[in-house]
Amino acid sequence: YMLTNFSTIVPFVAASRIIADAQMELWQEFILLLVVMVITISLVAFPVAITRLAPQKSQKVLAPVKSFMSRYGTRITEVFFLLVALYLVAHGAIKIME
């Protein structure tokens, strides 16, 4: 699921990169990576779990979210990737000027 759901994989990769670049002991990196993995998995597993455990009640919560994402999901994704592109261009320009 994470291969198609970029809303969970992008922060996971970013956090993993920050952890890898940090000057910490191996055990500290391992614990932080586990925390990031638990948070990432919970973002994916929560909607599935709530749907399985309480199907009727979950629809009251998830139906408006589904409607919102159906209506605005593409626009949100476009804006997100535009902001990422602008950041990368700015970051590259600053590195070139140094």
Secondary structure, DSSP 8 states (H G I E B T S, - for coil): -TTT-HHHHHHHHHHHHHHHHS---HHHHHHHHHHHHHHHHHHHHHHHHHHHH-HHHHHHHHHHHHHHHHHHHHHHHHHHHHHHHHHHHHHHHHHHH-
